[in-house]
Each structure stands twice: as structure tokens, then as C-alpha cells.
């Protein structure tokens, strides 16, 4: 992405001010009272002060960063290799960086506790509240360190600050808090949502027990200093409802928006919301909640505004839609928009990849053609947008189209589920990559070569590999096979093709991890994948998993 735009408000002015660009695309921003941290696409991270995000930028001497989160006077970083860094606690050390009572980090340092437990307790996500840090681990344990005067850390020993990480819950799937908050919420596998903080004498609160939420499912929580927004979906019809939470007092808001809410962030006593149509609002309470639209320019095509609140301000940056940095959906969207490799005009003006659409809808192509033949252009655009990218606009319209197709809750099915189905479906694959055996004798090569067949859907190669896309432009449409020229083994090519479907490298018991890493290093560049960084991160995961 070029010419990325970044803006910040000043005391929540509705006219955001432009921030000087970085040399690379910013993929993540976190903000608190003291610092703002920018993470670039190669994992490089920069620290800036809240008051001067343009010129006072310091490149951090850390490993490539996967995630950053800011608290009020501290921040935490998670590297792509799984190391956890802490920085801050300059004014008062409550244990928020998890390194002991006397530790005061002027630069980010790796937290020894998790370094010593690597392989046993691997952190996959971090989040900071005002004076605490929470660490979600691969085994679904939630750990925390920091200020516990009112139970903010989530343990029984109220008033005892936790200077080193302590476990607070098992079976956790998500954690909700923000940089200026004294509260934290976490969701468990059984969909219970627990809260900890100054909720009164108990210091704990099960949000899902609220009678107001009996008919709703919690989908997101944006946690402010003393008040939070709870986004829900009604169980009966899937419609969104927004609730306001102060302490244990929950009330449904009457605010209405033009399209569904997809992102929220909170600061001191202000909240920001982004809608599915990319409109952004500030939501404030002066006794009565009201909304105010931010005056941001229109995002470039295929992008979205991502928003982050610090204590009093909001930062916006152009980003890839979060459904995401899922490269498959992005690649399929480009494939559809440009009609690359399409093999059927399903209705006038709409060309598709029939194998993909058949799997996506779960009905024969002739039946789909029959049903949609009289649809309006607006409905067709929505249907094909959903088919290829998994996104849609407007719940009611989506339900209507699903009912017209005779499929209840059609739009809840996911692109990735379709891709998994296509990977398993050997009979439907209509193209073959022919791969030479690595140990083939020279005499055999001089005779007729025996090649290993790796079947694949042609549209997958079109969508995901620039090498094959260029190749298809120079061979006949009828050609249904090609001999691989990469020099890789058949097993490696099959693993690579599987990645094209699933967006992740999955090794079997028969795979040699060291050989896989050796064979696939630089493969993303050779096959011209649209997101080399994503593929290379998968390689790093294998290295970490097998300690290579």
C-alpha cells in the first residue's frame, strides 16, 4: 500500500490532524497517556510521545513485533518469535511491566518470567489497562501483573500489587480492556464474560449474568476509564444492540447507526466507533449519549479506517480490512474484481469461477443461475461481494438474499470453511502440477520421466500466485497441467498448495520440519505470493514449534 494516511484528533476535535508518514506501511498502532507505538509491516516498531507523534520518533531495538499495547504510563510488546517486552513504570511502579518492584524500564526489555517459561507458557496476545498488563497464553491461561488496589488484576488478594505475572483464569478466549481503564473483562470457552475491578465489595462481576443481556450474545466490549460500551447481537434475529456499562449498571442505548458496528475503542470518558461502511463516530455521554461524526477523508478503495483511543484523543490510520488481513479473502476479492481466470458467465455481466461458487453456495450452478436470473444489480453485487470476500452490507438485505436462495443464515458461512472444503475435494480439482522426484536417476530422466501429480483448482493458483497467474496468460485455456520448475520435492509442492487453500502451513507426522523450512524458505518470493510476510511468519512458527 502506498501513501498511507494517518490522522490524530486533538482533545477529540472532530477535525483530525494529519500525522507524518513512515517509510513503510503502519499495520498496528497502540496509544496511552505517555506513549504511542507504531508497528510497521516488517515488524519494526517506533515509540513516540503522545504530545509529538510527528518528529519525536524513536526506533525500538527489539525483535520484529507482532503486537503492541499501551497502558497509561507503560506499554508491552509481543515479538513475532513470542518474546514479551515491557517498557515504562516511570512515575510509579505497580508491577505493570511484570519485572519486579524496583524495575523501571527506560527502554523495552524482555520480561524474564515468560522467557524462562517459553515452550511451557507461550504468550499469544497482550493487552494493557491503566496500570496492568494481561497476557493470554496458547494454553488459554490468562496471566496478569500490575496495580490491584481495587481488584484490577483479577485475583483475590485485593490491595496487593502483582509485581510479577500471576495466573487469573483458565479457558480464556478473549480479553477486553483499554489504556485508561481500571476494569478488565475476559470471555471463556463457555461464553461467560467475567469482569474484574472496582465493582464494589466483590471486585468481580459476571457480565453475562445481567438480566438485560438474557436475549443477547456479547460480541465486543470497549472498556473506558469508568464506563464501557458492550456490543451485542440478539440471539433471535442477529440484530446489533449497544449497551452502556457503568460499574454494574447496564442500560441499552437508543443510538442508531446507518450500518453495523465493526470496531470500537475507548479512552478516558470517550468512545469511538467505526461502522461497516467505514464511517467513524465519537460517542460521548453528557448524561445523554450522543454521537458525532469525524470529518475524515474517504478511504482508498479496499481499505478501512482503523481507530485507537488514548486517554483523550483518537488516532486513525488506513488499513487492510480486518476480515482481514486474511490474504485469501483479499486475493479472491482481487480475482473477482478483475475477472481473472473466470470460466462462466452466470448472469449477464457477472463472470465467476464455477467450482468456487458451487462450493460457496452448496448448490448446483444451474440452480443458482435459475434463482438469481431476475435479481437487481445491487443484490447481485452484494451476493458476489460476500461470495469472494466474506463481507456484506446490511443484515436485513443479507437475510433476504439468503432466503431467496433457500439457505437460512447463508451469510454466516465463512470463506475459510469453503476453502477447507475445496482442499478436501480431490475430485473437483481441475489442474495438475507435475513434479519431478528429487532422487530420480539420470538414466530415468533420459527416458520418459515419471512425474508426481499434485492436483489443484486452477482458480486457486490464479488468485494466490503471481508466478502461475503470469504463466496462465501464456498457455491455452484448455491446458490442464504444467511441469513445476521450482526444483522442490513433490511433498513440498503439495504442502505449498495446501497453504494456498488454508493460509497456514500444516505439517503432518510424516513431514521433516527441518527439510520443510529449508525447502520453503524464499518460496514466497519464487511463487510471487501477494503477502510474503504472512507466509514467512508461517515458516517462523514452524521454526519456533520444532526449535529449529
Secondary structure as GFF3:
##gff-version 3
##sequence-region A 1 548
A	DSSP	beta_strand	6	8	.	.	.	ID=ss1
A	DSSP	beta_strand	17	18	.	.	.	ID=ss2
A	DSSP	beta_strand	26	31	.	.	.	ID=ss3
A	DSSP	beta_strand	35	40	.	.	.	ID=ss4
A	DSSP	beta_strand	45	49	.	.	.	ID=ss5
A	DSSP	beta_strand	57	59	.	.	.	ID=ss6
A	DSSP	beta_strand	65	70	.	.	.	ID=ss7
A	DSSP	beta_strand	74	79	.	.	.	ID=ss8
A	DSSP	beta_strand	84	88	.	.	.	ID=ss9
A	DSSP	beta_strand	105	110	.	.	.	ID=ss10
A	DSSP	alpha_helix	112	116	.	.	.	ID=ss11
A	DSSP	beta_strand	123	128	.	.	.	ID=ss12
A	DSSP	beta_strand	132	137	.	.	.	ID=ss13
A	DSSP	beta_strand	142	146	.	.	.	ID=ss14
A	DSSP	beta_strand	162	169	.	.	.	ID=ss15
A	DSSP	beta_strand	172	176	.	.	.	ID=ss16
A	DSSP	beta_strand	184	188	.	.	.	ID=ss17
A	DSSP	beta_strand	193	196	.	.	.	ID=ss18
A	DSSP	beta_strand	204	206	.	.	.	ID=ss19
A	DSSP	three_ten_helix	207	209	.	.	.	ID=ss20
A	DSSP	three_ten_helix	211	213	.	.	.	ID=ss21
A	DSSP	beta_strand	216	223	.	.	.	ID=ss22
A	DSSP	beta_strand	227	234	.	.	.	ID=ss23
A	DSSP	beta_strand	240	246	.	.	.	ID=ss24
A	DSSP	beta_strand	249	252	.	.	.	ID=ss25
A	DSSP	beta_strand	261	266	.	.	.	ID=ss26
A	DSSP	beta_strand	270	275	.	.	.	ID=ss27
A	DSSP	beta_strand	280	285	.	.	.	ID=ss28
A	DSSP	beta_strand	289	293	.	.	.	ID=ss29
A	DSSP	beta_strand	303	309	.	.	.	ID=ss30
A	DSSP	beta_strand	314	320	.	.	.	ID=ss31
A	DSSP	alpha_helix	327	337	.	.	.	ID=ss32
A	DSSP	beta_strand	344	347	.	.	.	ID=ss33
A	DSSP	beta_strand	350	352	.	.	.	ID=ss34
A	DSSP	alpha_helix	354	361	.	.	.	ID=ss35
A	DSSP	alpha_helix	365	372	.	.	.	ID=ss36
A	DSSP	alpha_helix	377	389	.	.	.	ID=ss37
A	DSSP	alpha_helix	395	404	.	.	.	ID=ss38
A	DSSP	three_ten_helix	410	412	.	.	.	ID=ss39
A	DSSP	alpha_helix	415	424	.	.	.	ID=ss40
A	DSSP	beta_strand	431	436	.	.	.	ID=ss41
A	DSSP	alpha_helix	442	446	.	.	.	ID=ss42
A	DSSP	beta_strand	451	456	.	.	.	ID=ss43
A	DSSP	alpha_helix	458	464	.	.	.	ID=ss44
A	DSSP	alpha_helix	466	472	.	.	.	ID=ss45
A	DSSP	beta_strand	481	483	.	.	.	ID=ss46
A	DSSP	alpha_helix	490	502	.	.	.	ID=ss47
A	DSSP	alpha_helix	513	520	.	.	.	ID=ss48
A	DSSP	alpha_helix	523	527	.	.	.	ID=ss49
A	DSSP	alpha_helix	532	545	.	.	.	ID=ss50
###
